[in-house]
Amino acid sequence: QVQLVESGGGLVQAGDSLRLSCAASGRTFRSYVMGWFRQDPGKERELVAAISWGGARTYYSDSVKGRFSISRDNAKITVYLQMNNLKPQDTAAYYCAAAPDTNRGSLATYEYDYWGQGTQVTVSS
């Protein structure tokens, strides 16, 4: 079992930065891929970034590549999403999720079993 709690969302202006944090509990955190999803009402849920348990493999969606960076601290059992040069289209609820790391295939294809409650990010123009 993995429990996830996100924090760090807020209201910012275009061009600003935010860092989201996801605190995990559960002794199996090290064996999980961690992902950040986002969803705005009326839109499909989107995987924006993911990281393997050891940090060697990452995934970014085209919409955030070059602006967002995912990292994890297994000692602190926390995963981070650094978001730079935010745009109004980044406005969404952001969710942290965990999937067992099978070390196979793209991180975008994993089935994420555990989810946090989400944190809202709003970017004004």
DSSP file (Angstrom, degrees, kcal/mol; ACC not computed):
  #  RESIDUE AA STRUCTURE BP1 BP2  ACC     N-H-->O    O-->H-N    N-H-->O    O-->H-N    TCO  KAPPA ALPHA  PHI   PSI    X-CA   Y-CA   Z-CA
    1    1 A Q              0   0    0      0, 0.0    27,-0.4     0, 0.0     2,-0.4   0.000 360.0 360.0 360.0 140.3    0.0    0.0    0.0
    2    2 A V        -     0   0    0     25,-0.1     2,-0.4    24,-0.1    24,-0.2  -0.997 360.0-161.4-131.5 127.9    1.1    3.5   -0.8
    3    3 A Q  E     -A   25   0A   0     22,-1.9    22,-2.0    -2,-0.4     2,-0.4  -0.914  11.6-163.0-108.8 138.0   -0.5    6.7    0.5
    4    4 A L  E     -A   24   0A   0     -2,-0.4     2,-0.4   111,-0.4   113,-0.4  -0.964  11.8-176.3-127.5 135.4    0.2    9.9   -1.4
    5    5 A V  E     -A   23   0A   0     18,-1.9    18,-2.6    -2,-0.4     2,-0.2  -0.969  13.1-156.1-133.6 117.8   -0.4   13.6   -0.3
    6    6 A E  E     +A   22   0A   0     -2,-0.4     2,-0.3    16,-0.2    16,-0.2  -0.552  17.5 165.4 -90.5 156.1    0.3   16.5   -2.6
    7    7 A S  E     +A   21   0A   0     14,-2.1    14,-2.6    -2,-0.2   112,-0.1  -0.969  39.7  70.1-156.0 165.9    1.2   20.0   -1.7
    8    8 A G        +     0   0    0     -2,-0.3    11,-0.3     1,-0.3    14,-0.0   0.371  59.4 133.9 106.9  -4.4    2.5   23.2   -3.3
    9    9 A G        +     0   0    0     12,-0.1     2,-0.3     9,-0.1    -1,-0.3  -0.172  22.5 128.0 -71.0 172.1   -0.2   24.3   -5.6
   10   10 A G  E     -d  121   0B   0    110,-0.8   112,-2.7   109,-0.1     2,-0.5  -0.988  57.2 -59.9 168.5-171.2   -1.5   27.8   -5.8
   11   11 A L  E     +d  122   0B   0     -2,-0.3     2,-0.3   110,-0.2   112,-0.2  -0.909  56.1 159.8-105.5 122.1   -2.3   30.9   -7.9
   12   12 A V  E     -d  123   0B   0    110,-2.8   112,-2.9    -2,-0.5     2,-0.3  -0.835  36.4-107.1-134.3 171.3    0.6   32.3   -9.9
   13   13 A Q  E >   -d  124   0B   0     -2,-0.3     3,-2.2   110,-0.2    73,-0.2  -0.662  50.1 -80.6 -97.9 157.7    1.1   34.6  -12.9
   14   14 A A  T 3  S+     0   0    0    110,-2.3    73,-0.2     1,-0.3    -1,-0.1  -0.302 119.2  28.8 -55.4 135.4    2.3   33.5  -16.3
   15   15 A G  T 3  S+     0   0    0     71,-2.9    70,-0.6     1,-0.3    -1,-0.3   0.199  96.1 118.2  95.2 -15.0    6.1   33.0  -16.3
   16   16 A D    <   -     0   0    0     -3,-2.2    70,-2.5    70,-0.2    -1,-0.3  -0.188  57.0-127.2 -77.0 174.2    6.3   32.2  -12.6
   17   17 A S        -     0   0    0     67,-0.2     2,-0.3    68,-0.2    67,-0.2  -0.894  21.2-178.2-122.6 153.5    7.5   28.9  -11.0
   18   18 A L  E     - B   0  83A   0     65,-2.2    65,-3.4    -2,-0.3     2,-0.5  -0.981  15.5-147.6-143.0 151.8    6.0   26.5   -8.6
   19   19 A R  E     - B   0  82A   0     -2,-0.3     2,-0.3   -11,-0.3    63,-0.2  -0.974  13.3-158.4-123.4 119.3    7.3   23.3   -7.0
   20   20 A L  E     - B   0  81A   0     61,-2.6    61,-2.3    -2,-0.5     2,-0.4  -0.701   7.1-159.3 -90.8 145.5    4.8   20.6   -6.2
   21   21 A S  E     -AB   7  80A   0    -14,-2.6   -14,-2.1    -2,-0.3     2,-0.4  -0.938   8.7-163.8-123.4 148.4    5.6   17.9   -3.6
   22   22 A C  E     -AB   6  79A   0     57,-2.0    57,-2.1    -2,-0.4     2,-0.5  -0.932   9.2-158.6-133.3 109.4    4.1   14.5   -3.1
   23   23 A A  E     -AB   5  78A   0    -18,-2.6   -18,-1.9    -2,-0.4     2,-0.3  -0.764  13.7-163.0 -90.3 127.8    4.8   12.9    0.3
   24   24 A A  E     -A    4   0A   0     53,-2.8     2,-0.4    -2,-0.5   -20,-0.2  -0.795   9.7-164.5-111.4 151.8    4.4    9.1    0.2
   25   25 A S  E     +A    3   0A   0    -22,-2.0   -22,-1.9    -2,-0.3     2,-0.1  -0.966  44.7  82.3-129.8 152.1    4.0    6.6    3.0
   26   26 A G  S >  S-     0   0    0     -2,-0.4     3,-1.4   -24,-0.2   -24,-0.1  -0.052  74.5-109.6 121.6 131.6    4.4    2.9    2.7
   27   27 A R  T 3  S+     0   0    0      1,-0.3     3,-0.4     2,-0.1    -1,-0.1   0.572 110.6  63.8 -71.0  -9.7    7.6    0.8    2.9
   28   28 A T  T >   +     0   0    0    -27,-0.4     3,-1.7     1,-0.2    -1,-0.3   0.234  63.9 113.3 -99.5  15.2    7.4   -0.1   -0.8
   29   29 A F  G X   +     0   0    0     -3,-1.4     3,-1.7     1,-0.3    -1,-0.2   0.853  69.6  62.7 -54.2 -38.0    7.9    3.4   -2.1
   30   30 A R  G 3  S+     0   0    0     -3,-0.4    -1,-0.3     1,-0.3    -2,-0.1   0.740  99.3  54.1 -62.7 -23.4   11.3    2.5   -3.6
   31   31 A S  G <  S+     0   0    0     -3,-1.7    70,-2.7     2,-0.1     2,-0.4   0.276  94.5  92.8 -95.8  12.2    9.8    0.0   -6.0
   32   32 A Y  E <   -E  100   0B   0     -3,-1.7     2,-0.4    68,-0.2    66,-0.0  -0.854  69.1-133.4-113.0 141.0    7.3    2.4   -7.5
   33   33 A V  E     -E   99   0B   0     66,-3.6    66,-2.6    -2,-0.4     2,-0.4  -0.705  29.3-146.9 -75.5 138.2    7.3    4.6  -10.6
   34   34 A M  E     -EF  98  51B   0     17,-2.4    17,-2.5    -2,-0.4     2,-0.3  -0.934  18.4-176.9-114.8 135.5    6.0    8.0   -9.6
   35   35 A G  E     -EF  97  50B   0     62,-2.9    62,-2.4    -2,-0.4     2,-0.5  -0.928  21.6-142.8-130.8 154.1    4.0   10.1  -11.9
   36   36 A W  E     -EF  96  49B   0     13,-3.2    12,-2.6    -2,-0.3    13,-1.5  -0.977  24.3-178.9-114.4 123.9    2.4   13.6  -12.0
   37   37 A F  E     -EF  95  47B   0     58,-3.2    58,-2.7    -2,-0.5     2,-0.3  -0.757   7.5-160.7-111.8 162.3   -0.9   13.9  -13.8
   38   38 A R  E     -EF  94  46B   0      8,-2.2     8,-2.8    -2,-0.3     2,-0.3  -0.992   6.6-175.9-141.9 153.0   -3.1   16.9  -14.4
   39   39 A Q  E     -E   93   0B   0     54,-2.1    54,-2.4    -2,-0.3     6,-0.1  -0.958   7.5-165.6-151.1 129.5   -6.8   17.4  -15.3
   40   40 A D    >   -     0   0    0     -2,-0.3     3,-2.5     4,-0.3    52,-0.1  -0.889  46.3 -87.2-108.2 143.8   -8.8   20.5  -16.0
   41   41 A P  T 3  S+     0   0    0      0, 0.0     3,-0.1     0, 0.0    -1,-0.0  -0.236 116.4  18.3 -51.8 131.4  -12.6   20.2  -16.0
   42   42 A G  T 3  S+     0   0    0      1,-0.3     2,-0.3    -3,-0.0    -3,-0.0   0.398 111.2  93.6  88.0  -3.1  -13.8   19.2  -19.5
   43   43 A K  S <  S-     0   0    0     -3,-2.5    -1,-0.3     1,-0.0     2,-0.1  -0.829  79.9-100.4-120.1 159.9  -10.4   17.9  -20.5
   44   44 A E        -     0   0    0     -2,-0.3    -4,-0.3     1,-0.1     2,-0.2  -0.430  44.9 -97.6 -74.0 151.2   -8.8   14.4  -20.4
   45   45 A R        -     0   0    0     -6,-0.1     2,-0.4    -2,-0.1    -6,-0.2  -0.489  43.9-157.1 -67.7 138.0   -6.4   13.5  -17.7
   46   46 A E  E     -F   38   0B   0     -8,-2.8    -8,-2.2    -2,-0.2     2,-0.7  -0.969  17.2-136.9-125.8 130.4   -2.8   14.0  -18.9
   47   47 A L  E     +F   37   0B   0     -2,-0.4   -10,-0.3   -10,-0.2     3,-0.1  -0.767  27.1 174.6 -78.9 118.0    0.4   12.4  -17.6
   48   48 A V  E     -     0   0B   0    -12,-2.6    13,-2.0    -2,-0.7     2,-0.3   0.778  60.0  -2.4 -98.0 -30.4    2.8   15.3  -17.6
   49   49 A A  E     -FG  36  60B   0    -13,-1.5   -13,-3.2    11,-0.2    -1,-0.3  -0.988  56.6-179.0-159.8 150.6    5.9   13.6  -16.0
   50   50 A A  E     -FG  35  59B   0      9,-1.9     9,-2.1    -2,-0.3     2,-0.3  -0.985   6.8-162.1-149.7 157.1    7.0   10.3  -14.5
   51   51 A I  E     -FG  34  58B   0    -17,-2.5   -17,-2.4    -2,-0.3     7,-0.2  -0.999  21.2-120.6-144.6 138.7   10.2    8.9  -12.9
   52   52 A S    >   -     0   0    0      5,-2.6     3,-0.7    -2,-0.3   -19,-0.1  -0.195  39.9 -98.0 -71.8 169.8   11.4    5.4  -12.2
   53   53 A W  T 3  S+     0   0    0      1,-0.3   -21,-0.1   -22,-0.1    21,-0.1   0.852 125.1  39.2 -63.3 -33.9   12.2    4.2   -8.7
   54   54 A G  T 3  S-     0   0    0    -23,-0.1    -1,-0.3    20,-0.0    18,-0.1   0.548 109.9-119.8 -91.3  -7.9   15.9    4.9   -9.1
   55   55 A G  S <  S+     0   0    0     -3,-0.7    -2,-0.1     2,-0.2   -22,-0.0   0.423  82.9 113.6  88.2  -2.2   15.5    8.1  -11.1
   56   56 A A  S    S+     0   0    0      1,-0.1     2,-0.4    -5,-0.1    -3,-0.0   0.805  71.9  52.2 -75.4 -27.7   17.3    6.8  -14.1
   57   57 A R        +     0   0    0      2,-0.0    -5,-2.6    49,-0.0     2,-0.3  -0.920  66.0 171.7-114.1 133.7   14.3    6.9  -16.4
   58   58 A T  E     -G   51   0B   0     -2,-0.4     2,-0.4    -7,-0.2    -7,-0.2  -0.921  15.2-157.9-133.9 162.0   12.0    9.9  -16.8
   59   59 A Y  E     -G   50   0B   0     -9,-2.1    -9,-1.9    -2,-0.3     2,-0.4  -0.997   8.5-178.3-138.2 140.6    9.1   10.8  -19.0
   60   60 A Y  E     -G   49   0B   0     -2,-0.4   -11,-0.2   -11,-0.2   -12,-0.1  -0.999  26.7-122.8-136.3 139.8    7.7   14.2  -20.0
   61   61 A S    >>  -     0   0    0    -13,-2.0     3,-1.5    -2,-0.4     4,-1.5  -0.441  30.4-113.7 -72.5 156.0    4.7   15.1  -22.1
   62   62 A D  T 34 S+     0   0    0      1,-0.3    -1,-0.1     2,-0.2   -14,-0.1   0.818 113.6  64.5 -59.8 -30.1    5.5   17.4  -25.0
   63   63 A S  T 34 S+     0   0    0      1,-0.2    -1,-0.3     3,-0.0   -15,-0.1   0.709 116.1  25.7 -69.6 -19.6    3.4   20.1  -23.5
   64   64 A V  T X> S+     0   0    0     -3,-1.5     3,-2.5   -16,-0.2     4,-2.2   0.474  84.9 129.4-121.6  -6.3    5.8   20.5  -20.5
   65   65 A K  T 3< S+     0   0    0     -4,-1.5     4,-0.1     1,-0.3   -16,-0.0  -0.272  80.6  16.4 -57.0 130.5    9.1   19.3  -21.9
   66   66 A G  T 34 S+     0   0    0      2,-0.5    -1,-0.3     1,-0.0     3,-0.1   0.230 126.0  58.1  90.7 -14.0   11.8   21.8  -21.2
   67   67 A R  T <4 S+     0   0    0     -3,-2.5    17,-2.0     1,-0.1     2,-0.3   0.700  98.2  54.1-115.5 -33.7    9.8   23.6  -18.5
   68   68 A F  E  <  -C   83   0A   0     -4,-2.2    -2,-0.5    15,-0.2     2,-0.4  -0.758  59.7-168.0-106.0 151.2    8.9   21.0  -15.9
   69   69 A S  E     -C   82   0A   0     13,-2.3    13,-3.1    -2,-0.3     2,-0.4  -0.987   6.1-155.5-140.8 129.3   11.3   18.7  -14.0
   70   70 A I  E     +C   81   0A   0     -2,-0.4     2,-0.3    11,-0.2    11,-0.2  -0.827  21.1 161.7-104.3 141.9   10.5   15.7  -11.9
   71   71 A S  E     -C   80   0A   0      9,-1.8     9,-3.1    -2,-0.4     2,-0.3  -0.959  18.9-152.1-149.4 165.5   12.7   14.3   -9.2
   72   72 A R  E     -C   79   0A   0     -2,-0.3     2,-0.5     7,-0.3     7,-0.2  -0.996  10.5-155.3-144.3 149.3   12.5   12.1   -6.2
   73   73 A D  E  >> -C   78   0A   0      5,-3.1     5,-1.8    -2,-0.3     4,-0.6  -0.915   9.3-172.7-122.0  99.7   14.1   11.7   -2.8
   74   74 A N  T  45S+     0   0    0     -2,-0.5    -1,-0.1     1,-0.2     3,-0.1   0.793  84.8  59.0 -68.1 -26.3   13.7    8.1   -1.7
   75   75 A A  T  45S+     0   0    0      1,-0.2    -1,-0.2    -3,-0.1    -2,-0.0   0.883 116.2  34.2 -67.1 -36.6   15.2    8.9    1.7
   76   76 A K  T  45S-     0   0    0     -3,-0.4    -1,-0.2     2,-0.2    -2,-0.2   0.415 105.8-131.8 -94.2   0.3   12.5   11.4    2.3
   77   77 A I  T  <5 +     0   0    0     -4,-0.6   -53,-2.8     1,-0.2     2,-0.4   0.921  64.3 128.2  44.2  54.5    9.9    9.3    0.3
   78   78 A T  E   < -BC  23  73A   0     -5,-1.8    -5,-3.1   -55,-0.2     2,-0.4  -0.993  46.6-157.0-138.4 142.2    8.9   12.4   -1.6
   79   79 A V  E     -BC  22  72A   0    -57,-2.1   -57,-2.0    -2,-0.4     2,-0.3  -0.951  15.3-156.8-119.4 143.9    8.6   13.2   -5.3
   80   80 A Y  E     -BC  21  71A   0     -9,-3.1    -9,-1.8    -2,-0.4     2,-0.4  -0.847  14.4-159.4-121.6 152.2    8.8   16.7   -6.7
   81   81 A L  E     -BC  20  70A   0    -61,-2.3   -61,-2.6    -2,-0.3     2,-0.6  -0.911  12.1-161.4-130.0 106.4    7.6   18.5   -9.8
   82   82 A Q  E     -BC  19  69A   0    -13,-3.1   -13,-2.3    -2,-0.4     2,-0.6  -0.779   9.7-166.7 -86.7 121.5    9.4   21.7  -10.5
   83   83 A M  E     +BC  18  68A   0    -65,-3.4   -65,-2.2    -2,-0.6     2,-0.3  -0.941   8.6 179.1-117.3 115.1    7.4   23.8  -12.9
   84   84 A N        +     0   0    0    -17,-2.0   -67,-0.2    -2,-0.6   -68,-0.1  -0.753  60.6  17.6-113.0 159.5    9.0   26.8  -14.6
   85   85 A N  S    S-     0   0    0    -70,-0.6    -1,-0.2    -2,-0.3   -68,-0.2   0.919  84.8-156.8  47.9  52.9    7.7   29.4  -17.0
   86   86 A L        -     0   0    0    -70,-2.5   -71,-2.9    -3,-0.3   -70,-0.2  -0.264   7.8-157.9 -64.4 146.1    4.2   28.5  -16.2
   87   87 A K    >   -     0   0    0    -73,-0.2     3,-2.4   -72,-0.1     4,-0.3  -0.855  31.2-109.6-121.8 156.5    1.5   29.2  -18.8
   88   88 A P  G >  S+     0   0    0      0, 0.0     3,-1.8     0, 0.0    35,-0.4   0.840 117.7  62.9 -55.2 -32.7   -2.3   29.7  -18.4
   89   89 A Q  G 3  S+     0   0    0      1,-0.3    -3,-0.0    33,-0.1    33,-0.0   0.556  89.2  69.6 -72.4  -5.2   -2.8   26.4  -20.1
   90   90 A D  G <  S+     0   0    0     -3,-2.4    -1,-0.3    33,-0.1     2,-0.2   0.532  70.9 121.2 -82.9  -7.2   -1.0   24.7  -17.3
   91   91 A T    <   +     0   0    0     -3,-1.8     2,-0.3    -4,-0.3    31,-0.2  -0.392  40.5 104.7 -60.5 124.8   -4.0   25.5  -15.0
   92   92 A A  E    S- H   0 121B   0     29,-2.1    29,-2.7    -2,-0.2     2,-0.5  -0.963  76.1 -78.8-179.5 169.7   -5.3   22.2  -13.7
   93   93 A A  E     -EH  39 120B   0    -54,-2.4   -54,-2.1    -2,-0.3     2,-0.5  -0.827  48.1-146.5 -85.5 131.6   -5.6   20.0  -10.7
   94   94 A Y  E     -EH  38 119B   0     25,-3.1    25,-2.1    -2,-0.5     2,-0.4  -0.875  14.2-167.0-107.7 132.1   -2.3   18.1  -10.3
   95   95 A Y  E     -E   37   0B   0    -58,-2.7   -58,-3.2    -2,-0.5     2,-0.4  -0.938  13.8-143.5-121.8 137.9   -2.3   14.6   -9.0
   96   96 A C  E     +E   36   0B   0     -2,-0.4    20,-2.3   -60,-0.2     2,-0.3  -0.778  27.2 179.4 -93.1 142.8    0.6   12.4   -7.8
   97   97 A A  E     -EI  35 115B   0    -62,-2.4   -62,-2.9    -2,-0.4     2,-0.4  -0.977  17.3-145.5-145.9 157.5    0.3    8.7   -8.6
   98   98 A A  E     -EI  34 114B   0     16,-2.0    15,-1.8    -2,-0.3    16,-1.6  -0.968  12.5-179.8-129.5 141.0    2.3    5.5   -8.1
   99   99 A A  E     -E   33   0B   0    -66,-2.6   -66,-3.6    -2,-0.4    13,-0.2  -0.996  40.2 -98.5-136.3 140.9    2.8    2.4  -10.3
  100  100 A P  E     -E   32   0B   0      0, 0.0     2,-0.9     0, 0.0   -68,-0.2  -0.362  41.2-122.9 -57.5 133.7    4.8   -0.7   -9.6
  101  101 A D        +     0   0    0    -70,-2.7     6,-0.0     1,-0.2   -49,-0.0  -0.711  37.9 168.8 -86.6 105.3    8.1   -0.4  -11.5
  102  102 A T        -     0   0    0     -2,-0.9    -1,-0.2     2,-0.2     3,-0.1   0.480  44.5-129.0 -90.9  -4.4    8.5   -3.4  -13.8
  103  103 A N  S    S+     0   0    0      1,-0.2     2,-0.4    -3,-0.1    -2,-0.1   0.825  71.2 116.8  59.7  32.4   11.4   -1.8  -15.6
  104  104 A R        -     0   0    0      2,-0.1    -2,-0.2     1,-0.0    -1,-0.2  -0.997  63.8 -17.1-133.7 133.1    9.7   -2.4  -18.9
  105  105 A G  S    S-     0   0    0     -2,-0.4     2,-0.1    -3,-0.1    -2,-0.1   0.065  97.9 -27.2  74.4 178.8    8.4   -0.1  -21.5
  106  106 A S    >   -     0   0    0      1,-0.1     3,-1.9    -3,-0.0     4,-0.3  -0.383  51.7-128.1 -68.7 143.3    7.7    3.6  -21.4
  107  107 A L  G >  S+     0   0    0      1,-0.3     3,-0.9     2,-0.2    -1,-0.1   0.720 107.7  68.9 -63.2 -19.0    6.7    5.1  -18.1
  108  108 A A  G 3  S+     0   0    0      1,-0.2    -1,-0.3   -58,-0.1   -61,-0.1   0.657  95.7  53.9 -73.2 -14.5    3.7    6.6  -20.0
  109  109 A T  G <  S+     0   0    0     -3,-1.9    -1,-0.2     2,-0.1    -2,-0.2   0.445  81.9 114.2-100.0  -0.8    2.2    3.1  -20.4
  110  110 A Y    <   -     0   0    0     -3,-0.9     2,-0.7    -4,-0.3    -9,-0.1  -0.326  69.2-120.7 -71.4 153.0    2.3    2.0  -16.7
  111  111 A E        -     0   0    0    -11,-0.2     2,-0.6    -2,-0.0    -1,-0.1  -0.856  24.5-145.5 -95.2 115.5   -0.9    1.4  -14.8
  112  112 A Y        +     0   0    0     -2,-0.7   -13,-0.3     1,-0.2   -78,-0.0  -0.721  20.9 177.6 -88.7 118.6   -1.0    3.8  -11.8
  113  113 A D        +     0   0    0    -15,-1.8     2,-0.4    -2,-0.6   -14,-0.2   0.758  60.3  52.7 -93.6 -28.7   -2.7    2.1   -8.9
  114  114 A Y  E     -I   98   0B   0    -16,-1.6   -16,-2.0  -111,-0.0     2,-0.3  -0.908  63.1-174.1-120.8 140.1   -2.4    4.7   -6.1
  115  115 A W  E     -I   97   0B   0     -2,-0.4  -111,-0.4   -18,-0.2   -18,-0.2  -0.960  17.3-135.8-135.0 145.8   -3.5    8.4   -6.3
  116  116 A G        -     0   0    0    -20,-2.3  -111,-0.2    -2,-0.3     3,-0.1  -0.300  36.0-104.3 -85.4-178.9   -3.2   11.5   -4.1
  117  117 A Q        -     0   0    0   -113,-0.4  -112,-0.1     1,-0.2   -22,-0.1   0.613  62.7-118.1 -85.7 -12.8   -6.1   13.9   -3.5
  118  118 A G        -     0   0    0    -22,-0.1     2,-0.4     1,-0.1   -23,-0.2   0.081  15.0-125.9  96.1 153.9   -4.7   16.5   -5.9
  119  119 A T  E     - H   0  94B   0    -25,-2.1   -25,-3.1  -112,-0.1     2,-0.3  -0.997  25.2-121.8-138.7 135.8   -3.5   20.1   -5.6
  120  120 A Q  E     - H   0  93B   0     -2,-0.4  -110,-0.8   -27,-0.2     2,-0.5  -0.588  21.4-170.2 -85.2 134.1   -4.8   23.0   -7.7
  121  121 A V  E     -dH  10  92B   0    -29,-2.7   -29,-2.1    -2,-0.3     2,-0.5  -0.990   5.8-177.0-119.7 123.5   -2.5   25.1   -9.9
  122  122 A T  E     -d   11   0B   0   -112,-2.7  -110,-2.8    -2,-0.5     2,-0.6  -0.983   5.7-167.6-124.4 124.6   -3.9   28.2  -11.4
  123  123 A V  E     -d   12   0B   0     -2,-0.5     2,-0.3   -35,-0.4  -110,-0.2  -0.946   8.3-156.0-115.6 118.1   -1.9   30.4  -13.8
  124  124 A S  E      d   13   0B   0   -112,-2.9  -110,-2.3    -2,-0.6    -2,-0.0  -0.646 360.0 360.0 -92.7 149.8   -3.2   33.8  -14.6
  125  125 A S              0   0    0     -2,-0.3    -1,-0.1  -112,-0.2  -112,-0.1   0.454 360.0 360.0 -87.6 360.0   -2.3   35.6  -17.8
